[in-house]
């Protein structure tokens, strides 16, 4: 969930009890250094990763089209 850009830290906290700081520490410990730097650059200040920065009325933790059934267009 932390790797996904659209899942807010608040959703991770409600499901797993990990604060944003704890998620960052976990990612730092589990990822290779360059992968961690890339992830931090990608999620820092990202409006989709922080519930407070999201537009009002968006309550879901993922994009509607994120989990499309595979093979639907074949």
N, C-alpha and C positions, 0 to 999 in steps of 0.2 A: 504494500500500500504506500509506503514511503517513496518508493521509486516512481510511482505513477504521479504525473503532474497534476491531475485533476482531483486527487483525493486530499482534502484538507487535513492539516495536522489535528484539528479538533475531532475529526472522525476517527483517526488513529487513537487519540486519547480516550474517546468514549468506548471504543471496542477493546483496546488492549491496556489502557491505563498508563500509557507512556506520554509524557509531555513532549512538546516540541524539542526542548533541550535534550531529553533522553533519546528521542528518535535520531537527532543529529549525532549524538555520541555513539549510538548503535551503528548508524551508517558509517561513521568514521572507523569504527572497530572492524566492521565486516567487509568494507569495500577496499579495493586497492587505492593507494593515494590519489592517482590521477582520476579514477572513477569517482571518488568522493569529491574532489575539486570540481569536476564537471557537474555532478549532481547539485552541489551547493550553489554553483553559479546559475544553474537552471531554476532552482526553486526559491532562491533568495528574492524576496519582494514580489513573488508571483501571486497575482490576485486569486488564482484558483487554488493555491496551496494554503491560503489564510482566509478563514471564514469571514473575518472582519473586513477584508478587502474585496469580497465578492459583491456583485450587484445585489441590491435588495430583492428579495423574492426567490433567490436561488438557494434552495435548501438541500439539494441532492449532493452526494459526494462524488458523482461521476457524470460524464457527458451522456446524454440520452443515446447517442449513436456508438458509445464506447463498447457495448457488449452485444453487437449485432450477431445474429446466428450465422455461423460459417456456411458458405455454400448457397446462400439465399439468391445470389445473382447468377448462378450457374444454370 
